[in-house]
Amino acid sequence: MSTRSCPCGLPEPYERCCGRYHSGAAAAPTAEALMRSRYCAFVQQDAAYLLRTWHPRTRPASLDLDGRMRWTGLEILDTTDGSAFHSVGTVTFRASYRGGSLHERSRFERVDGAWVYVDGDFLE
């Protein structure tokens, strides 16, 4: 994966894009960057990262990811707030997988300075 673009859809290689967030070398600077890195974590089956970046108020005790799920692409449709100047933000996206897609508006908050996923609404 080192010479291909990141699964999140940006042209950077995984290691310089979402991989640095997954490894803990950097923190996602925006809600959108966190959304992209969480999508990539689903692609990579990285449940530890998903749990680490989930708001403590809404985080499940554990995740059981389906190893047969094949994610095929991410499209960011809209963002509201979620920059370095905000404490909350939303990201509306469509995540495609083999056989369908997931359309969601996700809510993010900062906890101790770091962006975390709170919850989301599924859209038609």
C-alpha positions as CSV (number, residue, x, y, z in Angstrom):
1,M,0.0,0.0,0.0
2,S,3.0,2.3,0.3
3,T,3.0,3.5,-3.3
4,R,-0.8,3.7,-3.8
5,S,-3.1,6.5,-2.7
6,C,-4.7,6.1,0.7
7,P,-7.9,4.2,1.0
8,C,-9.6,7.4,2.3
9,G,-9.5,8.8,-1.3
10,L,-6.7,11.4,-0.9
11,P,-3.7,11.0,-3.2
12,E,-1.1,10.7,-0.5
13,P,0.3,7.2,0.3
14,Y,-1.4,5.5,3.4
15,E,1.7,6.0,5.6
16,R,1.7,9.8,5.0
17,C,-2.1,10.1,5.1
18,C,-4.3,8.1,7.5
19,G,-1.4,5.7,8.6
20,R,0.2,8.5,10.7
21,Y,-3.1,8.9,12.6
22,H,-3.5,5.1,13.0
23,S,0.1,4.7,14.3
24,G,-0.4,7.6,16.8
25,A,2.4,9.7,15.1
26,A,-0.1,12.5,14.6
27,A,-3.7,13.4,15.5
28,A,-6.3,14.3,12.9
29,P,-6.4,18.1,12.7
30,T,-10.1,18.4,11.5
31,A,-13.3,16.4,11.8
32,E,-13.0,15.6,8.1
33,A,-9.5,14.2,8.5
34,L,-10.8,12.1,11.4
35,M,-13.7,10.8,9.3
36,R,-11.3,9.8,6.5
37,S,-9.0,8.1,9.0
38,R,-11.9,6.2,10.6
39,Y,-13.1,5.0,7.1
40,C,-9.6,3.9,6.4
41,A,-9.6,2.1,9.8
42,F,-12.7,0.1,8.7
43,V,-10.8,-0.8,5.5
44,Q,-7.8,-1.9,7.6
45,Q,-10.0,-3.7,10.2
46,D,-8.3,-1.5,12.9
47,A,-10.9,-1.7,15.7
48,A,-8.5,-0.3,18.3
49,Y,-8.2,3.0,16.3
50,L,-12.0,3.1,15.9
51,L,-12.5,2.7,19.6
52,R,-9.7,5.2,20.5
53,T,-11.3,7.9,18.3
54,W,-14.9,7.3,19.5
55,H,-16.4,9.7,22.1
56,P,-16.3,8.1,25.6
57,R,-20.0,9.0,26.0
58,T,-21.1,6.9,23.0
59,R,-18.3,4.4,22.5
60,P,-19.2,0.8,22.6
61,A,-17.3,-1.6,24.9
62,S,-16.0,-3.5,21.9
63,L,-16.3,-3.8,18.1
64,D,-16.7,-7.0,16.1
65,L,-15.7,-6.0,12.5
66,D,-16.8,-8.2,9.7
67,G,-13.7,-9.4,7.9
68,R,-15.7,-10.2,4.8
69,M,-16.8,-6.6,4.3
70,R,-15.0,-5.0,1.4
71,W,-15.0,-1.2,1.5
72,T,-14.5,0.3,-2.0
73,G,-14.6,4.1,-1.7
74,L,-15.3,7.2,0.3
75,E,-17.0,10.4,-0.9
76,I,-17.2,13.4,1.4
77,L,-20.4,15.2,0.5
78,D,-20.4,18.1,3.0
79,T,-18.7,19.4,6.1
80,T,-19.9,21.9,8.7
81,D,-17.4,23.4,11.1
82,G,-14.9,20.8,12.4
83,S,-11.7,22.9,11.8
84,A,-9.0,23.9,14.3
85,F,-11.3,26.9,15.3
86,H,-14.3,24.7,16.2
87,S,-15.2,22.4,19.1
88,V,-17.9,20.5,17.1
89,G,-18.4,19.6,13.4
90,T,-20.3,17.3,11.1
91,V,-19.2,15.4,8.0
92,T,-21.7,14.0,5.5
93,F,-20.3,11.1,3.5
94,R,-21.1,8.1,1.3
95,A,-19.0,5.0,2.0
96,S,-19.2,2.4,-0.7
97,Y,-18.8,-1.3,-0.1
98,R,-19.1,-4.3,-2.3
99,G,-22.9,-4.6,-2.8
100,G,-24.0,-1.1,-1.6
101,S,-23.2,2.1,0.2
102,L,-23.7,3.8,3.5
103,H,-24.8,7.5,3.6
104,E,-24.4,9.2,6.9
105,R,-24.1,12.6,8.6
106,S,-21.6,12.1,11.4
107,R,-21.1,14.3,14.4
108,F,-17.7,15.0,15.9
109,E,-16.5,16.8,19.0
110,R,-13.2,17.7,20.6
111,V,-12.3,15.9,23.8
112,D,-9.1,17.1,25.4
113,G,-8.1,18.8,22.2
114,A,-8.6,15.7,20.0
115,W,-11.4,15.2,17.5
116,V,-13.6,12.1,18.2
117,Y,-16.6,10.6,16.6
118,V,-19.8,11.1,18.6
119,D,-22.6,9.5,16.5
120,G,-24.4,9.8,13.2
121,D,-27.6,9.7,11.3
122,F,-28.2,7.4,8.4
123,L,-29.5,9.3,5.3
124,E,-31.5,8.0,2.3
